[in-house]
Amino acid sequence: MDEPAAHFFFQMISERYETGSIILTSNKSYGSWGEIFGESVLATAILDRLLHHSTTINIKGESTASRKRKRRGSSTRRA
């Protein structure tokens, strides 16, 4: 994510902070958010706001898209 987009995302999170709900999904761990936003300080500020009063649900396993890709790959090999 480039710097202006990361700061805009931070502003959106900050405006919603303690005023409304946010549902956010990610396939990245919290530890890698510094890489996503380009700086760990900004990622930490975003995570502080997101995780305060939050419920985190960690779902492990293969994604639906991954399963479908595997099925398509195996069906094309048979032909």
Backbone as XML, in Angstrom:
<?xml version="1.0"?>
<chain id="A" units="angstrom">
  <residue number="1" name="MET">
    <atom name="N" x="0.859" y="-1.162" z="0.000"/>
    <atom name="CA" x="0.000" y="0.000" z="0.000"/>
    <atom name="C" x="0.905" y="1.225" z="0.000"/>
  </residue>
  <residue number="2" name="ASP">
    <atom name="N" x="0.596" y="2.194" z="-0.856"/>
    <atom name="CA" x="1.428" y="3.397" z="-0.866"/>
    <atom name="C" x="1.095" y="4.300" z="0.333"/>
  </residue>
  <residue number="3" name="GLU">
    <atom name="N" x="1.961" y="5.271" z="0.601"/>
    <atom name="CA" x="1.844" y="6.091" z="1.806"/>
    <atom name="C" x="0.524" y="6.868" z="1.895"/>
  </residue>
  <residue number="4" name="PRO">
    <atom name="N" x="0.072" y="7.554" z="0.822"/>
    <atom name="CA" x="-1.209" y="8.273" z="0.927"/>
    <atom name="C" x="-2.390" y="7.339" z="1.233"/>
  </residue>
  <residue number="5" name="ALA">
    <atom name="N" x="-2.395" y="6.156" z="0.631"/>
    <atom name="CA" x="-3.483" y="5.202" z="0.882"/>
    <atom name="C" x="-3.447" y="4.707" z="2.318"/>
  </residue>
  <residue number="6" name="ALA">
    <atom name="N" x="-2.252" y="4.453" z="2.828"/>
    <atom name="CA" x="-2.110" y="3.994" z="4.212"/>
    <atom name="C" x="-2.597" y="5.056" z="5.187"/>
  </residue>
  <residue number="7" name="HIS">
    <atom name="N" x="-2.265" y="6.317" z="4.945"/>
    <atom name="CA" x="-2.713" y="7.394" z="5.830"/>
    <atom name="C" x="-4.224" y="7.611" z="5.725"/>
  </residue>
  <residue number="8" name="PHE">
    <atom name="N" x="-4.774" y="7.449" z="4.526"/>
    <atom name="CA" x="-6.222" y="7.555" z="4.356"/>
    <atom name="C" x="-6.934" y="6.438" z="5.121"/>
  </residue>
  <residue number="9" name="PHE">
    <atom name="N" x="-6.389" y="5.219" z="5.053"/>
    <atom name="CA" x="-6.964" y="4.104" z="5.786"/>
    <atom name="C" x="-6.927" y="4.381" z="7.285"/>
  </residue>
  <residue number="10" name="PHE">
    <atom name="N" x="-5.809" y="4.931" z="7.774"/>
    <atom name="CA" x="-5.695" y="5.302" z="9.185"/>
    <atom name="C" x="-6.759" y="6.336" z="9.557"/>
  </residue>
  <residue number="11" name="GLN">
    <atom name="N" x="-6.973" y="7.313" z="8.710"/>
    <atom name="CA" x="-7.995" y="8.340" z="8.981"/>
    <atom name="C" x="-9.387" y="7.723" z="9.055"/>
  </residue>
  <residue number="12" name="MET">
    <atom name="N" x="-9.684" y="6.798" z="8.152"/>
    <atom name="CA" x="-10.994" y="6.131" z="8.185"/>
    <atom name="C" x="-11.182" y="5.359" z="9.487"/>
  </residue>
  <residue number="13" name="ILE">
    <atom name="N" x="-10.164" y="4.610" z="9.884"/>
    <atom name="CA" x="-10.234" y="3.842" z="11.128"/>
    <atom name="C" x="-10.379" y="4.784" z="12.317"/>
  </residue>
  <residue number="14" name="SER">
    <atom name="N" x="-9.626" y="5.868" z="12.316"/>
    <atom name="CA" x="-9.677" y="6.829" z="13.420"/>
    <atom name="C" x="-11.049" y="7.484" z="13.543"/>
  </residue>
  <residue number="15" name="GLU">
    <atom name="N" x="-11.674" y="7.798" z="12.424"/>
    <atom name="CA" x="-13.003" y="8.423" z="12.464"/>
    <atom name="C" x="-14.070" y="7.470" z="12.991"/>
  </residue>
  <residue number="16" name="ARG">
    <atom name="N" x="-13.923" y="6.183" z="12.714"/>
    <atom name="CA" x="-14.895" y="5.193" z="13.192"/>
    <atom name="C" x="-14.597" y="4.719" z="14.610"/>
  </residue>
  <residue number="17" name="TYR">
    <atom name="N" x="-13.395" y="4.997" z="15.104"/>
    <atom name="CA" x="-12.941" y="4.504" z="16.399"/>
    <atom name="C" x="-13.901" y="4.924" z="17.507"/>
  </residue>
  <residue number="18" name="GLU">
    <atom name="N" x="-14.431" y="3.947" z="18.209"/>
    <atom name="CA" x="-15.371" y="4.101" z="19.321"/>
    <atom name="C" x="-16.682" y="4.785" z="18.935"/>
  </residue>
  <residue number="19" name="THR">
    <atom name="N" x="-16.981" y="4.858" z="17.637"/>
    <atom name="CA" x="-18.275" y="5.408" z="17.216"/>
    <atom name="C" x="-19.121" y="4.389" z="16.467"/>
  </residue>
  <residue number="20" name="GLY">
    <atom name="N" x="-18.500" y="3.368" z="15.894"/>
    <atom name="CA" x="-19.250" y="2.377" z="15.147"/>
    <atom name="C" x="-18.424" y="1.129" z="14.923"/>
  </residue>
  <residue number="21" name="SER">
    <atom name="N" x="-19.066" y="0.135" z="14.397"/>
    <atom name="CA" x="-18.421" y="-1.164" z="14.174"/>
    <atom name="C" x="-17.638" y="-1.185" z="12.880"/>
  </residue>
  <residue number="22" name="ILE">
    <atom name="N" x="-16.620" y="-2.011" z="12.874"/>
    <atom name="CA" x="-15.821" y="-2.253" z="11.675"/>
    <atom name="C" x="-15.634" y="-3.761" z="11.563"/>
  </residue>
  <residue number="23" name="ILE">
    <atom name="N" x="-15.908" y="-4.296" z="10.392"/>
    <atom name="CA" x="-15.604" y="-5.694" z="10.120"/>
    <atom name="C" x="-14.495" y="-5.682" z="9.084"/>
  </residue>
  <residue number="24" name="LEU">
    <atom name="N" x="-13.417" y="-6.341" z="9.414"/>
    <atom name="CA" x="-12.245" y="-6.329" z="8.554"/>
    <atom name="C" x="-11.717" y="-7.749" z="8.434"/>
  </residue>
  <residue number="25" name="THR">
    <atom name="N" x="-11.410" y="-8.162" z="7.228"/>
    <atom name="CA" x="-10.815" y="-9.477" z="7.026"/>
    <atom name="C" x="-9.439" y="-9.304" z="6.414"/>
  </residue>
  <residue number="26" name="SER">
    <atom name="N" x="-8.551" y="-10.213" z="6.743"/>
    <atom name="CA" x="-7.195" y="-10.169" z="6.203"/>
    <atom name="C" x="-6.611" y="-11.576" z="6.227"/>
  </residue>
  <residue number="27" name="ASN">
    <atom name="N" x="-5.780" y="-11.846" z="5.278"/>
    <atom name="CA" x="-5.064" y="-13.122" z="5.284"/>
    <atom name="C" x="-3.647" y="-12.932" z="5.817"/>
  </residue>
  <residue number="28" name="LYS">
    <atom name="N" x="-3.372" y="-11.778" z="6.411"/>
    <atom name="CA" x="-2.052" y="-11.462" z="6.969"/>
    <atom name="C" x="-2.122" y="-11.393" z="8.482"/>
  </residue>
  <residue number="29" name="SER">
    <atom name="N" x="-1.052" y="-11.837" z="9.142"/>
    <atom name="CA" x="-0.989" y="-11.747" z="10.600"/>
    <atom name="C" x="-0.728" y="-10.295" z="10.994"/>
  </residue>
  <residue number="30" name="TYR">
    <atom name="N" x="-1.038" y="-9.976" z="12.240"/>
    <atom name="CA" x="-0.817" y="-8.613" z="12.726"/>
    <atom name="C" x="0.650" y="-8.214" z="12.616"/>
  </residue>
  <residue number="31" name="GLY">
    <atom name="N" x="1.541" y="-9.162" z="12.792"/>
    <atom name="CA" x="2.970" y="-8.885" z="12.720"/>
    <atom name="C" x="3.445" y="-8.411" z="11.360"/>
  </residue>
  <residue number="32" name="SER">
    <atom name="N" x="2.726" y="-8.743" z="10.306"/>
    <atom name="CA" x="3.141" y="-8.335" z="8.962"/>
    <atom name="C" x="2.461" y="-7.060" z="8.478"/>
  </residue>
  <residue number="33" name="TRP">
    <atom name="N" x="1.655" y="-6.434" z="9.323"/>
    <atom name="CA" x="0.956" y="-5.223" z="8.896"/>
    <atom name="C" x="1.906" y="-4.052" z="8.662"/>
  </residue>
  <residue number="34" name="GLY">
    <atom name="N" x="3.055" y="-4.031" z="9.328"/>
    <atom name="CA" x="4.044" y="-2.985" z="9.076"/>
    <atom name="C" x="4.501" y="-2.995" z="7.631"/>
  </residue>
  <residue number="35" name="GLU">
    <atom name="N" x="4.657" y="-4.171" z="7.072"/>
    <atom name="CA" x="5.035" y="-4.308" z="5.662"/>
    <atom name="C" x="3.908" y="-3.840" z="4.746"/>
  </residue>
  <residue number="36" name="ILE">
    <atom name="N" x="2.689" y="-4.126" z="5.113"/>
    <atom name="CA" x="1.540" y="-3.761" z="4.284"/>
    <atom name="C" x="1.395" y="-2.242" z="4.203"/>
  </residue>
  <residue number="37" name="PHE">
    <atom name="N" x="1.504" y="-1.572" z="5.364"/>
    <atom name="CA" x="1.294" y="-0.135" z="5.412"/>
    <atom name="C" x="2.573" y="0.667" z="5.211"/>
  </residue>
  <residue number="38" name="GLY">
    <atom name="N" x="3.698" y="-0.010" z="5.036"/>
    <atom name="CA" x="4.938" y="0.674" z="4.744"/>
    <atom name="C" x="5.687" y="1.198" z="5.953"/>
  </residue>
  <residue number="39" name="GLU">
    <atom name="N" x="5.081" y="1.193" z="7.109"/>
    <atom name="CA" x="5.772" y="1.617" z="8.322"/>
    <atom name="C" x="5.083" y="1.008" z="9.536"/>
  </residue>
  <residue number="40" name="SER">
    <atom name="N" x="5.898" y="0.557" z="10.460"/>
    <atom name="CA" x="5.350" y="-0.149" z="11.614"/>
    <atom name="C" x="4.620" y="0.775" z="12.585"/>
  </residue>
  <residue number="41" name="VAL">
    <atom name="N" x="5.021" y="2.062" z="12.659"/>
    <atom name="CA" x="4.353" y="3.002" z="13.573"/>
    <atom name="C" x="2.900" y="3.203" z="13.153"/>
  </residue>
  <residue number="42" name="LEU">
    <atom name="N" x="2.670" y="3.386" z="11.868"/>
    <atom name="CA" x="1.311" y="3.556" z="11.361"/>
    <atom name="C" x="0.501" y="2.275" z="11.554"/>
  </residue>
  <residue number="43" name="ALA">
    <atom name="N" x="1.110" y="1.138" z="11.277"/>
    <atom name="CA" x="0.417" y="-0.144" z="11.459"/>
    <atom name="C" x="0.033" y="-0.341" z="12.918"/>
  </residue>
  <residue number="44" name="THR">
    <atom name="N" x="0.919" y="0.019" z="13.827"/>
    <atom name="CA" x="0.629" y="-0.109" z="15.254"/>
    <atom name="C" x="-0.533" y="0.787" z="15.661"/>
  </residue>
  <residue number="45" name="ALA">
    <atom name="N" x="-0.565" y="2.016" z="15.150"/>
    <atom name="CA" x="-1.663" y="2.936" z="15.467"/>
    <atom name="C" x="-2.993" y="2.402" z="14.946"/>
  </residue>
  <residue number="46" name="ILE">
    <atom name="N" x="-2.986" y="1.854" z="13.751"/>
    <atom name="CA" x="-4.206" y="1.272" z="13.172"/>
    <atom name="C" x="-4.656" y="0.083" z="14.010"/>
  </residue>
  <residue number="47" name="LEU">
    <atom name="N" x="-3.720" y="-0.802" z="14.335"/>
    <atom name="CA" x="-4.066" y="-1.985" z="15.127"/>
    <atom name="C" x="-4.551" y="-1.612" z="16.519"/>
  </residue>
  <residue number="48" name="ASP">
    <atom name="N" x="-3.962" y="-0.588" z="17.131"/>
    <atom name="CA" x="-4.429" y="-0.136" z="18.450"/>
    <atom name="C" x="-5.902" y="0.233" z="18.404"/>
  </residue>
  <residue number="49" name="ARG">
    <atom name="N" x="-6.309" y="0.944" z="17.384"/>
    <atom name="CA" x="-7.702" y="1.375" z="17.267"/>
    <atom name="C" x="-8.623" y="0.213" z="16.903"/>
  </residue>
  <residue number="50" name="LEU">
    <atom name="N" x="-8.144" y="-0.644" z="16.015"/>
    <atom name="CA" x="-8.970" y="-1.780" z="15.588"/>
    <atom name="C" x="-9.173" y="-2.805" z="16.698"/>
  </residue>
  <residue number="51" name="LEU">
    <atom name="N" x="-8.142" y="-3.064" z="17.468"/>
    <atom name="CA" x="-8.201" y="-4.153" z="18.444"/>
    <atom name="C" x="-8.779" y="-3.739" z="19.796"/>
  </residue>
  <residue number="52" name="HIS">
    <atom name="N" x="-8.880" y="-2.438" z="20.054"/>
    <atom name="CA" x="-9.468" y="-1.967" z="21.309"/>
    <atom name="C" x="-10.965" y="-2.260" z="21.269"/>
  </residue>
  <residue number="53" name="HIS">
    <atom name="N" x="-11.496" y="-2.924" z="22.224"/>
    <atom name="CA" x="-12.915" y="-3.332" z="22.294"/>
    <atom name="C" x="-13.292" y="-4.308" z="21.181"/>
  </residue>
  <residue number="54" name="SER">
    <atom name="N" x="-12.337" y="-5.059" z="20.655"/>
    <atom name="CA" x="-12.656" y="-5.910" z="19.510"/>
    <atom name="C" x="-12.754" y="-7.378" z="19.891"/>
  </residue>
  <residue number="55" name="THR">
    <atom name="N" x="-13.311" y="-8.126" z="18.979"/>
    <atom name="CA" x="-13.294" y="-9.576" z="19.027"/>
    <atom name="C" x="-12.587" y="-10.037" z="17.765"/>
  </residue>
  <residue number="56" name="THR">
    <atom name="N" x="-11.552" y="-10.819" z="17.937"/>
    <atom name="CA" x="-10.797" y="-11.331" z="16.805"/>
    <atom name="C" x="-11.124" y="-12.809" z="16.630"/>
  </residue>
  <residue number="57" name="ILE">
    <atom name="N" x="-11.442" y="-13.171" z="15.412"/>
    <atom name="CA" x="-11.722" y="-14.560" z="15.084"/>
    <atom name="C" x="-10.657" y="-15.019" z="14.108"/>
  </residue>
  <residue number="58" name="ASN">
    <atom name="N" x="-9.883" y="-16.008" z="14.505"/>
    <atom name="CA" x="-8.818" y="-16.545" z="13.673"/>
    <atom name="C" x="-9.306" y="-17.848" z="13.060"/>
  </residue>
  <residue number="59" name="ILE">
    <atom name="N" x="-9.427" y="-17.854" z="11.757"/>
    <atom name="CA" x="-9.896" y="-19.035" z="11.043"/>
    <atom name="C" x="-8.707" y="-19.632" z="10.311"/>
  </residue>
  <residue number="60" name="LYS">
    <atom name="N" x="-8.396" y="-20.873" z="10.633"/>
    <atom name="CA" x="-7.283" y="-21.552" z="9.976"/>
    <atom name="C" x="-7.836" y="-22.593" z="9.015"/>
  </residue>
  <residue number="61" name="GLY">
    <atom name="N" x="-7.120" y="-22.791" z="7.963"/>
    <atom name="CA" x="-7.532" y="-23.796" z="7.005"/>
    <atom name="C" x="-7.440" y="-23.264" z="5.602"/>
  </residue>
  <residue number="62" name="GLU">
    <atom name="N" x="-7.810" y="-24.095" z="4.703"/>
    <atom name="CA" x="-7.732" y="-23.752" z="3.298"/>
    <atom name="C" x="-8.918" y="-22.867" z="2.903"/>
  </residue>
  <residue number="63" name="SER">
    <atom name="N" x="-8.664" y="-21.855" z="2.111"/>
    <atom name="CA" x="-9.730" y="-20.968" z="1.671"/>
    <atom name="C" x="-10.570" y="-21.642" z="0.589"/>
  </residue>
  <residue number="64" name="THR">
    <atom name="N" x="-11.757" y="-21.134" z="0.401"/>
    <atom name="CA" x="-12.642" y="-21.653" z="-0.643"/>
    <atom name="C" x="-12.010" y="-21.483" z="-2.016"/>
  </residue>
  <residue number="65" name="ALA">
    <atom name="N" x="-11.399" y="-20.324" z="-2.251"/>
    <atom name="CA" x="-10.764" y="-20.065" z="-3.546"/>
    <atom name="C" x="-9.631" y="-21.057" z="-3.806"/>
  </residue>
  <residue number="66" name="SER">
    <atom name="N" x="-8.861" y="-21.349" z="-2.769"/>
    <atom name="CA" x="-7.765" y="-22.300" z="-2.918"/>
    <atom name="C" x="-8.282" y="-23.696" z="-3.246"/>
  </residue>
  <residue number="67" name="ARG">
    <atom name="N" x="-9.352" y="-24.101" z="-2.569"/>
    <atom name="CA" x="-9.947" y="-25.416" z="-2.854"/>
    <atom name="C" x="-10.456" y="-25.485" z="-4.287"/>
  </residue>
  <residue number="68" name="LYS">
    <atom name="N" x="-11.087" y="-24.412" z="-4.748"/>
    <atom name="CA" x="-11.609" y="-24.405" z="-6.121"/>
    <atom name="C" x="-10.480" y="-24.476" z="-7.137"/>
  </residue>
  <residue number="69" name="ARG">
    <atom name="N" x="-9.374" y="-23.751" z="-6.867"/>
    <atom name="CA" x="-8.223" y="-23.804" z="-7.774"/>
    <atom name="C" x="-7.657" y="-25.207" z="-7.854"/>
  </residue>
  <residue number="70" name="LYS">
    <atom name="N" x="-7.574" y="-25.864" z="-6.708"/>
    <atom name="CA" x="-7.059" y="-27.236" z="-6.701"/>
    <atom name="C" x="-7.952" y="-28.160" z="-7.499"/>
  </residue>
  <residue number="71" name="ARG">
    <atom name="N" x="-9.288" y="-27.996" z="-7.324"/>
    <atom name="CA" x="-10.233" y="-28.854" z="-8.063"/>
    <atom name="C" x="-10.111" y="-28.622" z="-9.561"/>
  </residue>
  <residue number="72" name="ARG">
    <atom name="N" x="-10.010" y="-27.355" z="-9.972"/>
    <atom name="CA" x="-9.867" y="-27.056" z="-11.396"/>
    <atom name="C" x="-8.576" y="-27.628" z="-11.944"/>
  </residue>
  <residue number="73" name="GLY">
    <atom name="N" x="-7.509" y="-27.515" z="-11.154"/>
    <atom name="CA" x="-6.207" y="-28.048" z="-11.585"/>
    <atom name="C" x="-6.220" y="-29.546" z="-11.744"/>
  </residue>
  <residue number="74" name="SER">
    <atom name="N" x="-6.886" y="-30.238" z="-10.817"/>
    <atom name="CA" x="-6.919" y="-31.706" z="-10.901"/>
    <atom name="C" x="-7.833" y="-32.169" z="-12.017"/>
  </residue>
  <residue number="75" name="SER">
    <atom name="N" x="-8.898" y="-31.426" z="-12.312"/>
    <atom name="CA" x="-9.799" y="-31.841" z="-13.386"/>
    <atom name="C" x="-9.166" y="-31.610" z="-14.756"/>
  </residue>
  <residue number="76" name="THR">
    <atom name="N" x="-8.295" y="-30.592" z="-14.886"/>
    <atom name="CA" x="-7.658" y="-30.363" z="-16.183"/>
    <atom name="C" x="-6.552" y="-31.381" z="-16.424"/>
  </residue>
  <residue number="77" name="ARG">
    <atom name="N" x="-5.937" y="-31.906" z="-15.352"/>
    <atom name="CA" x="-4.897" y="-32.917" z="-15.516"/>
    <atom name="C" x="-5.474" y="-34.240" z="-16.022"/>
  </residue>
  <residue number="78" name="ARG">
    <atom name="N" x="-6.697" y="-34.531" z="-15.634"/>
    <atom name="CA" x="-7.316" y="-35.804" z="-16.054"/>
    <atom name="C" x="-7.635" y="-35.823" z="-17.539"/>
  </residue>
  <residue number="79" name="ALA">
    <atom name="N" x="-7.922" y="-34.682" z="-18.091"/>
    <atom name="CA" x="-8.388" y="-34.630" z="-19.475"/>
    <atom name="C" x="-7.332" y="-34.942" z="-20.485"/>
  </residue>
</chain>
